[in-house]
Amino acid sequence: MLSKTKVQEIANQNILISDLHDDELAEFCIIANHMYRDGKPIVSDQDYDFVFLTALSKRKPNHPFLQKLESEHEGFSEEKVKLPERMLSTDKAYSWSEIQKWLERITKSAEEIDLSSKDVLIKGTAKLDGFAGYDDGFKLFTRGDGNKGSDISRVFERGLGVYNDTERGQGAGEIVVKRSYFETHLNKHFEYPRNFQASLIKEKELDQFALQAIADKAALFVPFTQLPEWLGDITEFTDNFESIVNELESGVDFDVDGVVFELVNEELKTHIGSNRKFHRWQIAFKENKEKAQVKVISVTAQVGRTGKITPVAELEPTLLSGATIYRATGHHYGLVKDQGLGSGSVVELTRSGLVIPKINKVLKPAEVDIPTQCPSCGAELFWESDFLMCLNHESCHDQIVGKMVYFYKVLANNDGFGQATIQKLYKNGIRQVNDIYALDEGKLMSMGFGEKTSNNLVNQLIRSRQESVEDWRFLAAFGVQRLGMGNCENLLKHYSLEQVFDLSVEDIANIEGFAELTAEVIFNGLDSIKPQYEALISGGFELEKTILVSQTIQHDHPFQNKKIVFTGTMSQPRAELQKQAKANGIAVSSSVSSKTDFLIIGENVGQSKLKAAKVNDVVILTEEEYLNKLNTK
């Protein structure tokens, strides 16, 4: 058992992970996790996740602690529920050159719709370092995985206020505490504002500090629409970038983690669009100035689910941005070969977003070792452009396990089928996802799972069939190349899930966004998964069907091709109204501007949007008036 002194020495990184026994490392992770959930962290979140837990996963992938899955990083016990609106991540830039590339893409897109670059407007706001949530006016949800989160409406029931005393239902935002208040009243009791903010949403009763902070209106939910903003054109943005960043970061009394920039022009935003991960018209600037020159001890090969071989550089332990870094990805073997990333080389290392270790470049090259055989199955490797590939897709251990793990990860409506569980199933002859659904408690127990674990796994399999999931997410879970979640959704807007397996290459290529080469890859991929798809779908899954373009409501109404904004408390979730509006060809925005045509109001409307509507001669309608006009044929 670790002594308190040794625990502190490990936390302070006076004792390196390499000097710990496996059991000591596991015990430290358990202690660190327990202390974090008590609001008394002994290491940073980044160190816990990316240093200690990563090391334990590498050494002891089947350790019981790693098999204890938590549905939310903060340890919520609630089941996940679907968010009213997907909360996409924000693309990130860590240098001015990356911001310039974003501006170049914007300018090119503006030209495509005949919009002069001088008319392109950019808005900037501080990127809050709080606890993300979505408020639909009825409930408050955690961000979760961006698609499903936990209902934490209790924070409003406990008295938490909205920033600037504005109304509920303004969508995405963050739970934060004022920096000045934290420094004056809380820093003796909480090491970081983040830990105090997490205490506000816990299921247990609030302590005196949280209750007082809420009463003093120092702990708040801040909708992003309420943040102070900078507004200007591309030229102003380019000429004053540094001062804009400094002004926005210092312009709020909250901890910030960079600055978010986004386009204001609705037509241009629609044209640029989004991918599955983030909006292309938005970017977060997070400057990471800390770098280190690090010696590479060795380069090892890892196999992904698609057969791509990724080089991983094992590094001399290096303290960077508050964490000790031991390894970093070498991206692909083309880089290894071209830049000399080998044992004894020296690289420039940063932590991307202060989290993920990133090799910027090789400073001192060394002799490289390019593998010729797959480290998982021993098959011969082949080059595909810069990538080294294992083409033994049907028999390669790491690819088979990776595909099964990926299925449950993308499906995101179950717990328990992570790397450790799938590895154990593989050792007992399981090779495909449909084989997993044929298991019962008896078979699982015969494979070495305990009675309780077996029961839980069976229940999770039942849950994954009965809990609704989007049809595009279900298709994406099979991991077909070029069929990520975004492409799956696009495909299923034109053909139903039942039809896609009968499509020709030409059918796929005729869909906007699918080139002929992509269509060929998708066609072959769909053909390869068809037997497994049919085996799974025959067992029944509760799928939410994507609305086909051909089925979109098209009857005439006064709002066709108009821009509207919803505000106030509606008789139904605002997300449902927004979804209905978009299906009827209406552009929906979150803020009122001169481009807005209609403001749709519910109960408890804030004055800011009403004032903006009057200034810009926007037509104001009640929810009832809007619905009557929309549904009049």
N, C-alpha and C positions, 0 to 999 in steps of 0.2 A: 504494500500500500504506500502511495506517495505521501511524503510528509508535506506540511504546509510550506515549508521552506523550499523544498524541491519543486513544488508546483509553481511557486513564485519565480524561481530561477528559470524554469522552462518558459513561463509567460514572458519574462524579461529577455528571453533568448540568450541567456548566459549559458544554457545547456542546449546544444544543437539536437535536432531531431535524430540525426545519425547516431547520436550517443545514447538514445533511448531504446530499451527493449520494446518489443511489440506490445506487451501487456501494459507497460508504462505509458506508451503513446495512447493506447485505447483508454486507459484510466484518465489521462489528462483531458482527452476529448470529452469524456463524460462529465468531468468536473467543470470544464470550461462551458459546456453547454448548459449545465445546471445553473452556474453562476450568471450566465447571460439572461436566462429566463427569470432569474430572481432580481434582475435589474442591477447586478453588480459584476459587469464583465471584467475578466482578467486579461483578455486579449481583444483586439479589434475584430469586427465581423469578417473583414477581409482575410486576416491571418487565420482565423478559425476555419473558414471555408476553404481557402486556397493554399494553405500551408499545412496545418495540422490534420484536417479531415482528409485532404488529398493524400497525404503521406500514409494515413491509416488505410485508406481505400486501396492504395498500391500494395501495401504489405499484407493486409488481412482483409481481402475483399468480402469474405464470408463472416466477418465478425458480427455478432448479434447486434451490437450498437448500430451498425450500418444498415441492418435490416429493419430497424424501427423507423418507419416512414412517418413523416409529419406533413399534413396536408398544406400547412402554411409555415413559412420561415419563422413566424412568431409563435407557433405552437397552438393555433386555434384548434378546437375540437369540432367545430361546426363542419357539416358537409358543404362542399362547394356548390354555389348556385350560379346560373348564367348571368353575366353582367348585362345591364340594360343596353350598353353600347360597348363595343370592343375598345379597350384601352391600349392602343398601339404604343410600342416603344418609340424612342426618339433617336434618329441617326446621330452619330457623334463625330465631332472633328476636334483634333488635338493640336492643330497648327493653322496658321493663316493660309498656308498653301492648300489645305483641305477645304477651308472656307471658300477660297478662290475657285476651286473646282465646282463647288456647289453653286456659286454665282454664275459660272459658265454654263452649267446645265439649265439654270433658270433663264438666262438670257437667250439661249438657243430655243427653249420651249416657248418663250414670249414671241420670238420671231415666227414660230410655227402658227401662231394664232393672230399674227399681224398686230401685236402689242409692242409699242416702242419701249425700249429698256428704260427710258427716262420716266415712264409711267408706272413702272414696277415699284410697288411699295413693300417695304420690309418692316415687320414689327419685332421688337426685342423685349423679353421679360426675363427676370431672374429665374434660375432653375433652383427651386426650393429643395433643401435636403431634409425632407420630412417623411411622413408616412402616407403613401399615395392611396387615394380612394375615389369613388364615384358616387355622387349624390344625385338621385333622380327626383328628389322632392318628397319621396315616400320612404326610401331606405338609403342607407349608406353602405357601400360595398368596398372591401379591400380590392386591390388590383389583381391579386392572385396571379394566374398565368396570362392575364390579359383577356381571357375569354370567360373564365369562371373565377369567382372570388368568394369571400365569406361575408355574410351579413353582419355588420358591426353598427347597426342603427342605434345600439345602446348608447353610443357616445353622445348623440343628440338628446336622447332621453335623460342623460345625466347632466344636461345643461350646456354642452359645448356650443359655442356660438359660431356664426359665420363672419368672416372678415368684412369689415366696414359695415357691420350690421345689415347686410343685404339678405335677400330671400334665399330659401332653400331651393334645390333643384337646378343649380347652375352647372352640373356635370362634373368633370374631372377637377381634382384639386389635391391638396395635401394637408394632413394634420400636422401642425407645427406649434412651437412655443416661441414667443418673442425672445430674441437673443439677449436683450437688455434685462428682461425679467429673469431669464435663466441664470445669467451672471450674478444678479443681485440676490435672488431668492433660492436657487436650486443647485448651483454648482458645488455646494458643499455636500449635497445629498445624492447627486447623480453625476457620473463621470462625463457623460456626453448628452446633449439634447436629444439625440436619437433614442437613447434608452428611456428617457422620461416620456417621450412621445409614444413609445411602444406601450408604456404603462397605462396610458389613457384608454386604450382599446381592449385591454385584457378582460376576460370574463369575470374575474374576481372583483370585489368591491374596490372602489378607488381609495387611495390613501389620502391623507390630509393635504399633501403637497399638490396632488392632482386636482382635488376639489377646490383648493384655494386658487390655483392657476386658472381654472375654468371660471370661478367667481370673479376673478380680477380681469377676465377677458384677455389673458395672456396666452392661453392655450386655445387655438382656433382651427376651424377648417377654412382653408384659403382656396377658393375657386381660382383657377388660373385666369379666368376672365377679369378678376378683380385686381390683378397685380399692376403696379405702375409699369408703364411701357415707354419704349422709344419708338418713334415712327419716322421713316424717311425713305428716300429713294436709294438706288444702288450707288450712285456717286457719293452721296452723303455718308452712306454706310462704309464705303471703301476708304474715304478720306479720314473718317473719324472712328475707325473700328476700335482701337485700344481705349479711347476715352469713353465710347459707348459701353464697352464691357465693364470698365471700372465704375461707371455711373450706375449701371443696372445692378451690379453685384453689391454696391454700397447703398442702394436706394431702398432697401427693405430691412426691417428689424428682425430678420430671420436668418438662420444659417442657410447659405446657398452653396450650390455645387456646380457653378458655371452659369451660362446664359443660354436661353432658347431663342432662336431666330426663326421667323416664319413669314410666309407671304401673306399679304392682305387681299390681293386681287382674287376674287372668288373664281372668275373664269379661268385664270391661269392655274389656280390650285386644282380645279377640276381636271384641267388638261394634263397637268403633271401627275396627279393621282398618288396612289400609295402602293406599296407591295405588302406582303403578308406581315412584315415586321414593323414598318414605320411609314409615315407620310414623307414623300419625296420633297414636299414643299416646306419642310421643317427640319432644323438641325440644331443640335446643342453643342456649344463650344465649351470644352473643358481642357484648359491648358495644363499640361503635365510637363513641368520644367525639369524634373529630376531624372537623370540618366546615370548609367553606370557602365563601366567597361568590365566585362566579365569573361573569365576563361571557361571554355567548354571542356568538360571532362570526357564526355563521350556523346555519340549520337545513336539513339535506338529507334527502331522502326515499329510503328503501330499500324494495325489494319482496321479500316473503317468498314461500315456495313455495305458500302458500294464496291469494296475491293481496293480503294485508294490507299496507298501506303504513305503515312505521314511521318516525317522525321521529327523526333523529340530530342532536344538538346538537354543533356544532364549538365548542370552548371555547378561551379564552385559556389557554396552558400553565400548569398549576397543580400545585404539589407538595403532595400529600396522602397521609398515612400512608406516606411513604417512596417514593412513585411520582409521576412527572409525568403528569398527566391531560390529554388533548387532546380527548376526545369522550365523550359519554354518551348513552344512549337517552332519548328523550322519551316513551317508552311508546306513546302513540297520539295521533292528531290531535285527538281530543276534548279532551285535556289542553292541547294547543298552543292551541286556539281559546279554551278557557275561562280559562286562566291567563295567556295572553299570552306564550308561549314563542316569541320571535322574535329576529331579529338586534338586538343591543344590550340585550337583557334581562339581568337578573342573577338567578342561581339559587343555592340552597343545595345544596352537593354533599357527599356522603359516599362512602366506598368500602364497599359492601356486603360484610361479611365481610372487610374490608381487601383486597378483590380487585376486585370489579366496581364501576365508577363508577356512582353512583345520584343522580339529581336528586330531592331531597326535596320542594322547592316552588319556585315562582317568587317571588322577593323584589321584583323591579322589572319589571313587564311592559313589553312593547314591541309594536309593530305586527307582526302575524303574516302569513305568506304560506302560504295553503292551496293546494296544487297541485290542478289540475283534470284533469291528464293524467298517466298512468303514466310515471314516469321511465325505465322499461325499454322499453315498447312503444308509448307514446304514446296508449293507449286512454283513453277518458273514465273518470274515477273516480266512484264512488258511495259514499254514506254508508250504513253498517250499524251503527246505534247510535253508539258513540263511534269506530268504526273507519272509515277511508277504505279502499276496496277497489278493486282492479283485477279486473274480471270476465272479462278476456280470458285465461281459463285455458289455452286450447289453443294460443295463439300468443305469449304473453308470455315473452321470453327468460329473465328472472330466475326466473319460476315454473317453467319447464320444467327449467332447470339445477338449481334448488333441489330439485325432486322427485326427480331422479336422484341427486343427492348424498345426499339423505335416505334413499333406499332402501338404499344401501350402508352408510350410517352406522348405521341401525337393524339391518340384517342382521348386522353386526359379526362376520363370519366371513371377511373378506378385507382386503387392503391394496391401496392404489394408486388407488382411485377417489374421490379427494377433489375439492375445488373446481377446482384447476388442470387435472387430467386431464379432468373432465367439461366444463369450458369449451372445451377443445381439441376434444373429441369433438363438441360442439355446433356449433362452427365448420365441422366437416366433415359436417354434415347429420344427426347423431344427435339424435333427439328423444324416444325412449323407452328404458326399460331393456332391453326385449327386443331392441331394435336392437343394444345393446352386446354381448349374448351371441351375436350372429351374426357378430361380428368375429373375424378370425384375424390371425396375425402379419403377413401380407402387407398386409392392409387397414390395419392400424395403422401400419405403416411408411410406407404411401402417404399417411397423414395427417400425417406429420412426426415420429412417435415413433421413437426409435432402436431398433436391433435388440434390444439387451438389455432395454430398457424394454418393448418389444412382447412379447417372450417372457415377461417377468415378469407383465404384465397378463393375458395369456392363461392363464397358470398360476393366477393369482388368481381368474379367472372359473371355471376348473375346480374350484378349491378351494371356492369359494362354493357350488357345486352339490353337491360331495361331502362337505363337512364338515357334520355335523348341526346343525340349528338348529330351535328350537321353532316349531311351526306358528303360534302366536299372534304371534311375532316376525316371521315371514315375512309374515303378513297385515298387521301394523302398518306394515311397510316401504313399503306402497303409499301411505301418508299420507292415508287417507280421514278426512275431518273427523269428529270425535267417536269415532274408533276408534284411540285411543292403545293402548299395549301392555296397560294394565290392562283396558280394555274389550274388547280382542281376546281376552284370556285368559278373561274372563267369558263372552263370546259362545261361545267354543269349548269351554267346559265343558258347554254345552247342545246345541250342534250341531257336527257335524264340519266341517272346512274344505270338504269337497265339498258340504255341504248349505247353507252360508251364502248362496250366491248365488241360491238358490231360495226364500229366506225372504220372507215378506210383512212389511209394516210392523207388522201385528198380532203376528206371530210374535216379532219383535224386542222390541216394546213389552211383551210378556208376560214377558220375562226381568227378574228383579229387578235394579234399577239402571239400566234404560233407560226414560226417559220417552217419551211419544208423539212429541214434537217431535224428540228425539234419534233415535228410531227412523226417522223420515222422512228425516233427514239421512243416516243410515247406509245406509238402503235405496238412496237415490239415489247415494251414493258408491260402494257396492258395484256398482251397475249400470254406473257409468262406468269402473270399473277391470276389469270382467269380461273384456273382450277381451285386455288385457295380461296379466292373471292366467293365462288359459288358454294364451296363447302361452308364458309363462315356465314354467308347471308341466308343459307337454308336453315340455320339454327335460330335466326331471328335477331335483328337489331332494331332499336327504336331510332329511326333516322328522320331528321328534319330535312325536308326536300327543299332544294334551292329553287326559287321562282324562275321559271324559264323566261327569257326575253320575250318570247312569243305570247306569254300569258300575262305580261305586265299590263295593268289597267291603263287604257289609252283614251277613255271617253273625255270629251271636252269639258273644261271647267275654268273658272277665272284665274286659276293659279298656274296654268300650264306655262312652263319655262320661266316662272317668276321666282324671286328669292324671298324666303320668309324666315322669321325668327320666332321661336316659342319662348314665352317667359311666364313665370308664376307657377302656381300649383294647379295641375290639370286634373280632370276626372279620371284619367288613365295615365300610366307611365309615359313620360315624355318621349322615351326611346321608341315606344310603339307608334306614337304620332309621327315622329321623324321618319321611321321606317315606312309608314303608310304614305307619307308625303313624297319620299324619294321614289316609291313605286309608281306614283302618279306623275312623275316627270317634274317635280318641284325641287328647286335647290334650297337646302336648309343650311342656315348659318347660325352661329352662336352669339354674334354681336350685331347691333344695328349700325348701319352706315348709309351713305348716300345711295348705295347700290341696292338697299333693301326695299322690297315692294310692299310687304305686309308684316305687321307685328301681331302675333296671335297671343292673347293674354288669358291667363287663368286667374286664380285667387292669389291674394298676397303678392301683388306685383311690385317690384322695386321701382323707384322713381327714375333711376338712371336710364333704363331702356325706354321708358315712356318719354322722357325729356329728349333723348336722341331721336326718337321717332317723330316727334313734333318738329324738331329742328330740321329734319331731312324730309318732311312732308310724306312720311310713311303712313299708309292706311292701317288703322288699328281695328282689329276684330276680336270679339270674344271667341273662346273655343267653340261654343255652340254655333255662332254665326259662321265661323270657318268651316265646320263640319257640314253644315246645311248647304253651303255654297259648293263644297267639294263633292258632295253626293248628289247634287242636282244634275240630272242627265237631260 
